[in-house]
Amino acid sequence: MRHLRIFAIVLLVAATQFACKKSPSAVLRAMQEAAREGDTERFASYFTEDSQPFAKALMAVYRTQAVAGGDASKALQVLADSTVVEERVENQRALLTVTTGKDVESRSVLVFRKDDKDGQWKLDIEETEHRNIDQ
């Protein structure tokens, strides 16, 4: 009986730890929400450390254009309008195939890496760029 309780507690703790970690698709949705809300810090937190300056610059361009009454930054708009059609996890890397906007024929691959510090999935801009140029 005691072993059963210990097993149940271990299982509950493991399930809780697993549930706290978002899938790459869930991270993309959270990133999209942060972009729509204009929350630069939260938006940037979903990117790898090396990619965060790009994310912050992207939000700055978006804000500048929004204040000036212009169109939203194309890169941010594409990211915000992306829909996941496939998610493939390969150890510490995940590949999300997405369609962009209303153009379901146009597909891109977003490359996420699992962060060594917190275990969360983060978008890696450099790998994403290389992945899409090579296709």
N, C-alpha and C positions, 0 to 999 in steps of 0.2 A: 504494500500500500504506500509506504513511504517513497519507494522508487517511482511509483506512478505519479505522485505529487511533484517530485523533483523533475521528472520528465516533462510534466505539464508546464511547470514554471519555466524551464529551459525553452520549451517550444514557444511559449507566450513571449518571452524576451526576444527570441530570434525573430518571431513574426513582427513584433513591434519595430525592431531594428530594420527589417526588410521593408516594412510599410512606410517608414520615414524617408526612404530613398526614392526619389522620383525617377520614373523611366525617362529616357531621352525624349520621347514624345510629350510627356507631361512637362518636362523642362521647357520644350519649345512653346507649349501653350502658355506657360507662366511668363516666358520671355515676351511673347506676343502681347499678353495682357499688360505687362510693364511698359512696353513700347506705346501701346494705345493710351495708357494713362500718363505718359511722359515722365515716368519715374526712372531717371538716368542711372542712379546707383543700383537699384534693383535689376534693371535691364542689364547693366554691365556685369552684375554678379553671376549671371548665367553663362559668361564667357570665360575661357581659360585666362590665366593671369596675363599672358603675352597678348591676348586679344582684347583685353579690357580697354586700352586706350582707343582702339578702333570703335568699340561699342559706344564709348562716351562721345567721341567725335561725331559719330553717326547721329546720336541723339541731339547734339548741339546743332548740326546742320538741319535736322528736322525742326527743331524749335525756331531757328532763324527763319526758315522758309515759312513756317506756320505764322509767325509774327508778321512777316512781310506780306502775308496773304497768298503766298505761292504754293505750288504743289509740294507734297511731302517728298522727302528724299526717296529716290527710286529704290535704293538698296533696302531702306527700312520698310518701304511699302511692300516690296517683294517678300521680305521676311514676315511681315505682319499678315500677309495674305496667303502664306504657304499652308498647304494641307498635306499631312503625312499620308503616303500611300504604301510605304514599307519601312519597317524598322528592323535592322539587323545588328545584333550585338555580338562583337568578337572580342572577348576578354575585356580589356580596358578601353576599347574603342567601340563606338556605335555609329552606324551609317543610317541616316534617315533620308529616304528618297521622298521628295516633296514635289507637288505641283505648285505652280506659282500663279496666284490670282485665278482668273477665269480660264486661263489657258492650260487645260488639262494635258495637252500634248507636250508642253514645256516642263521638263523635269530637271531637278537639280539634286545633288547629294550634299547633305549637311553632315559634317564629321564632328562627333562629340567624343570627348575623352573623359574618363573618370578621374576626378581630381584626387591627387595623392593625400591631400590634407583632410578633406571632409568626405570623400567618397561620393560626391555628387557629380552628375554628368554636366559637362561644360562644353559649349560650342567653341571649336578651334577654327579660327578664321583662316590661318595659313594652310592647314590641311584641307579645309573645305575648298579653298581656292585651287590648290594643286589637284585635288580630286576632280574638280569640274573642268579645269583646263585640259587635263589628260583625256577627257572623254570626247 
